[in-house]
Amino acid sequence: MLSIVVEHIFLLVIVTLISVLQNAFFATKVEREGKEHNNKTAFERVSCANRNCMDSYPTFLAVMWCAGLCLNQAPAAFAGIIYLVARQKYFVGYMGQTSQSTPGFLFGKRVLAFLILMCIVGIFNFLLVRYFGNDYKDTMETITNAASALLLIP
């Protein structure tokens, strides 16, 4: 029984653990900059970038898990990895000029929108099955698998 449950969520678990490691990296970066008292602006930039990333973190986890559980874990986990890359790009860009963080921010928003759309489609399919007996999950999984590759287009 447990192996059946784990089989349907293991990709989501892996992405969640990678995101925890990324948060630890961000916190370490803030700590390092805080110990160097000679450059206050660098500390403020790193600290602000970390706060901004942490503000969107609960939303990311919620929509990734919802999309993975309601529809399909593979494209949700793939979008999660892409979101983590965009968040890394945002963080590193914010440490330079704030204008360098804009591409990572916009890309992250697009990934979150895709995950939200996956959630809506999964919930809609559940309601179709529940109240009308129509199951389009296979069709929707095929579409989301194909659409997840479109996330790579800048």
Rosetta constraint file for C-alpha pairs under 8 A:
AtomPair CA 1 CA 5 HARMONIC 6.68 0.50
AtomPair CA 2 CA 6 HARMONIC 6.18 0.50
AtomPair CA 3 CA 7 HARMONIC 5.91 0.50
AtomPair CA 4 CA 8 HARMONIC 6.73 0.50
AtomPair CA 5 CA 9 HARMONIC 6.74 0.50
AtomPair CA 6 CA 10 HARMONIC 5.48 0.50
AtomPair CA 8 CA 69 HARMONIC 7.73 0.50
AtomPair CA 8 CA 73 HARMONIC 6.91 0.50
AtomPair CA 9 CA 13 HARMONIC 6.24 0.50
AtomPair CA 9 CA 68 HARMONIC 7.41 0.50
AtomPair CA 9 CA 69 HARMONIC 7.43 0.50
AtomPair CA 9 CA 73 HARMONIC 6.58 0.50
AtomPair CA 10 CA 14 HARMONIC 6.20 0.50
AtomPair CA 11 CA 15 HARMONIC 6.32 0.50
AtomPair CA 11 CA 73 HARMONIC 6.56 0.50
AtomPair CA 11 CA 74 HARMONIC 6.83 0.50
AtomPair CA 11 CA 77 HARMONIC 5.86 0.50
AtomPair CA 12 CA 16 HARMONIC 6.10 0.50
AtomPair CA 12 CA 64 HARMONIC 7.58 0.50
AtomPair CA 12 CA 65 HARMONIC 6.68 0.50
AtomPair CA 12 CA 68 HARMONIC 7.00 0.50
AtomPair CA 12 CA 73 HARMONIC 6.51 0.50
AtomPair CA 12 CA 76 HARMONIC 7.54 0.50
AtomPair CA 12 CA 77 HARMONIC 5.45 0.50
AtomPair CA 13 CA 17 HARMONIC 6.19 0.50
AtomPair CA 14 CA 18 HARMONIC 6.23 0.50
AtomPair CA 15 CA 19 HARMONIC 6.15 0.50
AtomPair CA 15 CA 77 HARMONIC 6.26 0.50
AtomPair CA 15 CA 80 HARMONIC 6.44 0.50
AtomPair CA 15 CA 81 HARMONIC 6.43 0.50
AtomPair CA 16 CA 20 HARMONIC 6.33 0.50
AtomPair CA 16 CA 61 HARMONIC 7.39 0.50
AtomPair CA 17 CA 21 HARMONIC 6.37 0.50
AtomPair CA 18 CA 22 HARMONIC 6.24 0.50
AtomPair CA 19 CA 23 HARMONIC 6.20 0.50
AtomPair CA 19 CA 84 HARMONIC 6.74 0.50
AtomPair CA 20 CA 24 HARMONIC 6.28 0.50
AtomPair CA 21 CA 25 HARMONIC 6.25 0.50
AtomPair CA 22 CA 26 HARMONIC 6.27 0.50
AtomPair CA 22 CA 84 HARMONIC 7.93 0.50
AtomPair CA 23 CA 27 HARMONIC 6.17 0.50
AtomPair CA 24 CA 28 HARMONIC 6.10 0.50
AtomPair CA 25 CA 29 HARMONIC 6.21 0.50
AtomPair CA 26 CA 30 HARMONIC 6.32 0.50
AtomPair CA 26 CA 50 HARMONIC 6.17 0.50
AtomPair CA 27 CA 31 HARMONIC 6.15 0.50
AtomPair CA 27 CA 50 HARMONIC 7.24 0.50
AtomPair CA 28 CA 32 HARMONIC 6.13 0.50
AtomPair CA 29 CA 33 HARMONIC 6.24 0.50
AtomPair CA 29 CA 46 HARMONIC 7.25 0.50
AtomPair CA 30 CA 34 HARMONIC 6.06 0.50
AtomPair CA 30 CA 43 HARMONIC 6.71 0.50
AtomPair CA 30 CA 46 HARMONIC 5.76 0.50
AtomPair CA 30 CA 47 HARMONIC 5.71 0.50
AtomPair CA 30 CA 50 HARMONIC 7.49 0.50
AtomPair CA 31 CA 35 HARMONIC 6.37 0.50
AtomPair CA 32 CA 36 HARMONIC 6.73 0.50
AtomPair CA 33 CA 37 HARMONIC 7.76 0.50
AtomPair CA 33 CA 39 HARMONIC 7.92 0.50
AtomPair CA 33 CA 42 HARMONIC 6.87 0.50
AtomPair CA 33 CA 43 HARMONIC 5.04 0.50
AtomPair CA 33 CA 46 HARMONIC 7.44 0.50
AtomPair CA 34 CA 43 HARMONIC 5.77 0.50
AtomPair CA 39 CA 43 HARMONIC 6.76 0.50
AtomPair CA 40 CA 44 HARMONIC 6.25 0.50
AtomPair CA 41 CA 45 HARMONIC 6.18 0.50
AtomPair CA 42 CA 46 HARMONIC 6.20 0.50
AtomPair CA 42 CA 95 HARMONIC 6.98 0.50
AtomPair CA 43 CA 47 HARMONIC 5.89 0.50
AtomPair CA 44 CA 48 HARMONIC 5.94 0.50
AtomPair CA 45 CA 49 HARMONIC 6.08 0.50
AtomPair CA 45 CA 94 HARMONIC 6.63 0.50
AtomPair CA 45 CA 95 HARMONIC 5.67 0.50
AtomPair CA 46 CA 50 HARMONIC 6.10 0.50
AtomPair CA 46 CA 91 HARMONIC 7.66 0.50
AtomPair CA 46 CA 94 HARMONIC 7.29 0.50
AtomPair CA 46 CA 95 HARMONIC 5.78 0.50
AtomPair CA 47 CA 51 HARMONIC 6.23 0.50
AtomPair CA 48 CA 52 HARMONIC 6.11 0.50
AtomPair CA 49 CA 53 HARMONIC 6.19 0.50
AtomPair CA 49 CA 90 HARMONIC 7.81 0.50
AtomPair CA 49 CA 91 HARMONIC 5.58 0.50
AtomPair CA 49 CA 94 HARMONIC 6.07 0.50
AtomPair CA 49 CA 95 HARMONIC 7.43 0.50
AtomPair CA 50 CA 54 HARMONIC 6.14 0.50
AtomPair CA 50 CA 91 HARMONIC 7.15 0.50
AtomPair CA 51 CA 55 HARMONIC 6.10 0.50
AtomPair CA 52 CA 56 HARMONIC 6.85 0.50
AtomPair CA 53 CA 57 HARMONIC 6.27 0.50
AtomPair CA 53 CA 87 HARMONIC 6.93 0.50
AtomPair CA 53 CA 91 HARMONIC 7.58 0.50
AtomPair CA 54 CA 58 HARMONIC 7.62 0.50
AtomPair CA 56 CA 60 HARMONIC 6.24 0.50
AtomPair CA 57 CA 61 HARMONIC 6.26 0.50
AtomPair CA 58 CA 62 HARMONIC 6.07 0.50
AtomPair CA 59 CA 63 HARMONIC 6.18 0.50
AtomPair CA 60 CA 64 HARMONIC 5.97 0.50
AtomPair CA 60 CA 80 HARMONIC 7.88 0.50
AtomPair CA 60 CA 112 HARMONIC 6.65 0.50
AtomPair CA 61 CA 65 HARMONIC 6.06 0.50
AtomPair CA 62 CA 66 HARMONIC 6.02 0.50
AtomPair CA 63 CA 67 HARMONIC 5.85 0.50
AtomPair CA 63 CA 112 HARMONIC 7.43 0.50
AtomPair CA 63 CA 115 HARMONIC 5.79 0.50
AtomPair CA 63 CA 116 HARMONIC 5.87 0.50
AtomPair CA 63 CA 119 HARMONIC 6.76 0.50
AtomPair CA 64 CA 68 HARMONIC 6.06 0.50
AtomPair CA 64 CA 76 HARMONIC 5.69 0.50
AtomPair CA 64 CA 77 HARMONIC 7.09 0.50
AtomPair CA 64 CA 79 HARMONIC 7.90 0.50
AtomPair CA 64 CA 80 HARMONIC 6.46 0.50
AtomPair CA 64 CA 115 HARMONIC 6.04 0.50
AtomPair CA 65 CA 69 HARMONIC 5.97 0.50
AtomPair CA 65 CA 76 HARMONIC 7.62 0.50
AtomPair CA 66 CA 70 HARMONIC 5.76 0.50
AtomPair CA 66 CA 119 HARMONIC 5.74 0.50
AtomPair CA 67 CA 71 HARMONIC 5.58 0.50
AtomPair CA 67 CA 72 HARMONIC 6.66 0.50
AtomPair CA 67 CA 73 HARMONIC 7.13 0.50
AtomPair CA 67 CA 76 HARMONIC 5.87 0.50
AtomPair CA 67 CA 115 HARMONIC 6.00 0.50
AtomPair CA 67 CA 116 HARMONIC 7.19 0.50
AtomPair CA 67 CA 118 HARMONIC 5.20 0.50
AtomPair CA 67 CA 119 HARMONIC 4.42 0.50
AtomPair CA 67 CA 122 HARMONIC 6.90 0.50
AtomPair CA 68 CA 72 HARMONIC 4.75 0.50
AtomPair CA 68 CA 73 HARMONIC 3.85 0.50
AtomPair CA 68 CA 74 HARMONIC 7.26 0.50
AtomPair CA 68 CA 75 HARMONIC 7.67 0.50
AtomPair CA 68 CA 76 HARMONIC 5.18 0.50
AtomPair CA 68 CA 77 HARMONIC 7.20 0.50
AtomPair CA 69 CA 73 HARMONIC 6.50 0.50
AtomPair CA 70 CA 119 HARMONIC 6.39 0.50
AtomPair CA 70 CA 122 HARMONIC 4.69 0.50
AtomPair CA 70 CA 123 HARMONIC 6.30 0.50
AtomPair CA 70 CA 126 HARMONIC 7.84 0.50
AtomPair CA 71 CA 118 HARMONIC 6.77 0.50
AtomPair CA 71 CA 119 HARMONIC 7.09 0.50
AtomPair CA 71 CA 121 HARMONIC 7.45 0.50
AtomPair CA 71 CA 122 HARMONIC 4.67 0.50
AtomPair CA 71 CA 137 HARMONIC 7.15 0.50
AtomPair CA 71 CA 140 HARMONIC 7.82 0.50
AtomPair CA 71 CA 141 HARMONIC 6.70 0.50
AtomPair CA 72 CA 76 HARMONIC 6.56 0.50
AtomPair CA 72 CA 141 HARMONIC 6.30 0.50
AtomPair CA 73 CA 77 HARMONIC 5.82 0.50
AtomPair CA 74 CA 78 HARMONIC 6.12 0.50
AtomPair CA 74 CA 145 HARMONIC 7.63 0.50
AtomPair CA 75 CA 79 HARMONIC 5.99 0.50
AtomPair CA 75 CA 144 HARMONIC 6.58 0.50
AtomPair CA 75 CA 145 HARMONIC 5.53 0.50
AtomPair CA 75 CA 148 HARMONIC 5.79 0.50
AtomPair CA 76 CA 80 HARMONIC 6.07 0.50
AtomPair CA 76 CA 115 HARMONIC 6.61 0.50
AtomPair CA 76 CA 118 HARMONIC 7.90 0.50
AtomPair CA 77 CA 81 HARMONIC 6.26 0.50
AtomPair CA 78 CA 82 HARMONIC 6.30 0.50
AtomPair CA 78 CA 148 HARMONIC 7.32 0.50
AtomPair CA 79 CA 83 HARMONIC 6.03 0.50
AtomPair CA 79 CA 111 HARMONIC 6.22 0.50
AtomPair CA 79 CA 114 HARMONIC 7.87 0.50
AtomPair CA 79 CA 115 HARMONIC 7.19 0.50
AtomPair CA 79 CA 148 HARMONIC 6.69 0.50
AtomPair CA 79 CA 151 HARMONIC 7.48 0.50
AtomPair CA 80 CA 84 HARMONIC 6.26 0.50
AtomPair CA 80 CA 111 HARMONIC 7.83 0.50
AtomPair CA 81 CA 85 HARMONIC 6.34 0.50
AtomPair CA 82 CA 86 HARMONIC 6.23 0.50
AtomPair CA 82 CA 111 HARMONIC 7.32 0.50
AtomPair CA 82 CA 151 HARMONIC 7.76 0.50
AtomPair CA 82 CA 152 HARMONIC 7.94 0.50
AtomPair CA 83 CA 87 HARMONIC 6.04 0.50
AtomPair CA 83 CA 107 HARMONIC 7.68 0.50
AtomPair CA 83 CA 108 HARMONIC 5.37 0.50
AtomPair CA 83 CA 111 HARMONIC 5.97 0.50
AtomPair CA 83 CA 112 HARMONIC 7.55 0.50
AtomPair CA 84 CA 88 HARMONIC 6.12 0.50
AtomPair CA 85 CA 89 HARMONIC 6.20 0.50
AtomPair CA 86 CA 90 HARMONIC 6.10 0.50
AtomPair CA 86 CA 104 HARMONIC 4.72 0.50
AtomPair CA 86 CA 105 HARMONIC 6.98 0.50
AtomPair CA 86 CA 107 HARMONIC 6.06 0.50
AtomPair CA 86 CA 108 HARMONIC 5.39 0.50
AtomPair CA 87 CA 91 HARMONIC 6.11 0.50
AtomPair CA 87 CA 104 HARMONIC 6.15 0.50
AtomPair CA 87 CA 105 HARMONIC 7.09 0.50
AtomPair CA 87 CA 108 HARMONIC 6.50 0.50
AtomPair CA 88 CA 92 HARMONIC 6.11 0.50
AtomPair CA 88 CA 104 HARMONIC 7.65 0.50
AtomPair CA 89 CA 93 HARMONIC 5.85 0.50
AtomPair CA 89 CA 101 HARMONIC 6.92 0.50
AtomPair CA 89 CA 103 HARMONIC 7.90 0.50
AtomPair CA 89 CA 104 HARMONIC 5.13 0.50
AtomPair CA 90 CA 94 HARMONIC 5.97 0.50
AtomPair CA 90 CA 100 HARMONIC 7.63 0.50
AtomPair CA 90 CA 101 HARMONIC 4.47 0.50
AtomPair CA 90 CA 102 HARMONIC 6.94 0.50
AtomPair CA 90 CA 103 HARMONIC 7.19 0.50
AtomPair CA 90 CA 104 HARMONIC 4.31 0.50
AtomPair CA 90 CA 105 HARMONIC 5.73 0.50
AtomPair CA 91 CA 95 HARMONIC 6.52 0.50
AtomPair CA 91 CA 101 HARMONIC 6.89 0.50
AtomPair CA 92 CA 96 HARMONIC 6.96 0.50
AtomPair CA 92 CA 101 HARMONIC 7.34 0.50
AtomPair CA 93 CA 97 HARMONIC 6.52 0.50
AtomPair CA 93 CA 98 HARMONIC 6.64 0.50
AtomPair CA 93 CA 99 HARMONIC 7.61 0.50
AtomPair CA 93 CA 100 HARMONIC 4.63 0.50
AtomPair CA 93 CA 101 HARMONIC 4.20 0.50
AtomPair CA 93 CA 102 HARMONIC 7.87 0.50
AtomPair CA 93 CA 104 HARMONIC 7.72 0.50
AtomPair CA 94 CA 98 HARMONIC 4.79 0.50
AtomPair CA 94 CA 99 HARMONIC 7.51 0.50
AtomPair CA 94 CA 100 HARMONIC 6.34 0.50
AtomPair CA 94 CA 101 HARMONIC 4.86 0.50
AtomPair CA 96 CA 100 HARMONIC 6.84 0.50
AtomPair CA 97 CA 101 HARMONIC 7.33 0.50
AtomPair CA 98 CA 102 HARMONIC 7.30 0.50
AtomPair CA 101 CA 105 HARMONIC 6.26 0.50
AtomPair CA 102 CA 106 HARMONIC 6.10 0.50
AtomPair CA 103 CA 107 HARMONIC 6.01 0.50
AtomPair CA 104 CA 108 HARMONIC 6.02 0.50
AtomPair CA 105 CA 109 HARMONIC 6.30 0.50
AtomPair CA 106 CA 110 HARMONIC 6.38 0.50
AtomPair CA 107 CA 111 HARMONIC 6.39 0.50
AtomPair CA 107 CA 154 HARMONIC 7.57 0.50
AtomPair CA 108 CA 112 HARMONIC 6.22 0.50
AtomPair CA 109 CA 113 HARMONIC 6.15 0.50
AtomPair CA 110 CA 114 HARMONIC 6.30 0.50
AtomPair CA 110 CA 151 HARMONIC 7.87 0.50
AtomPair CA 111 CA 115 HARMONIC 6.30 0.50
AtomPair CA 111 CA 151 HARMONIC 6.91 0.50
AtomPair CA 112 CA 116 HARMONIC 6.11 0.50
AtomPair CA 113 CA 117 HARMONIC 6.12 0.50
AtomPair CA 114 CA 118 HARMONIC 6.22 0.50
AtomPair CA 115 CA 119 HARMONIC 6.29 0.50
AtomPair CA 116 CA 120 HARMONIC 6.30 0.50
AtomPair CA 117 CA 121 HARMONIC 6.14 0.50
AtomPair CA 118 CA 122 HARMONIC 6.05 0.50
AtomPair CA 118 CA 144 HARMONIC 7.32 0.50
AtomPair CA 119 CA 123 HARMONIC 6.13 0.50
AtomPair CA 120 CA 124 HARMONIC 5.97 0.50
AtomPair CA 121 CA 125 HARMONIC 6.07 0.50
AtomPair CA 121 CA 140 HARMONIC 7.59 0.50
AtomPair CA 122 CA 126 HARMONIC 6.25 0.50
AtomPair CA 122 CA 137 HARMONIC 7.69 0.50
AtomPair CA 123 CA 127 HARMONIC 6.30 0.50
AtomPair CA 124 CA 128 HARMONIC 6.23 0.50
AtomPair CA 125 CA 129 HARMONIC 6.23 0.50
AtomPair CA 125 CA 135 HARMONIC 6.61 0.50
AtomPair CA 125 CA 136 HARMONIC 6.38 0.50
AtomPair CA 125 CA 137 HARMONIC 6.46 0.50
AtomPair CA 126 CA 130 HARMONIC 6.00 0.50
AtomPair CA 126 CA 135 HARMONIC 7.88 0.50
AtomPair CA 127 CA 131 HARMONIC 5.91 0.50
AtomPair CA 127 CA 132 HARMONIC 7.70 0.50
AtomPair CA 128 CA 132 HARMONIC 5.18 0.50
AtomPair CA 128 CA 133 HARMONIC 6.23 0.50
AtomPair CA 128 CA 134 HARMONIC 5.53 0.50
AtomPair CA 128 CA 135 HARMONIC 6.67 0.50
AtomPair CA 129 CA 133 HARMONIC 4.31 0.50
AtomPair CA 129 CA 134 HARMONIC 4.89 0.50
AtomPair CA 129 CA 135 HARMONIC 5.24 0.50
AtomPair CA 136 CA 140 HARMONIC 6.09 0.50
AtomPair CA 137 CA 141 HARMONIC 5.91 0.50
AtomPair CA 138 CA 142 HARMONIC 6.23 0.50
AtomPair CA 139 CA 143 HARMONIC 6.33 0.50
AtomPair CA 140 CA 144 HARMONIC 6.11 0.50
AtomPair CA 141 CA 145 HARMONIC 5.98 0.50
AtomPair CA 142 CA 146 HARMONIC 6.27 0.50
AtomPair CA 143 CA 147 HARMONIC 5.96 0.50
AtomPair CA 144 CA 148 HARMONIC 5.85 0.50
AtomPair CA 145 CA 149 HARMONIC 7.15 0.50
AtomPair CA 146 CA 150 HARMONIC 7.38 0.50
AtomPair CA 147 CA 151 HARMONIC 7.26 0.50
AtomPair CA 148 CA 152 HARMONIC 7.92 0.50
AtomPair CA 149 CA 153 HARMONIC 7.99 0.50
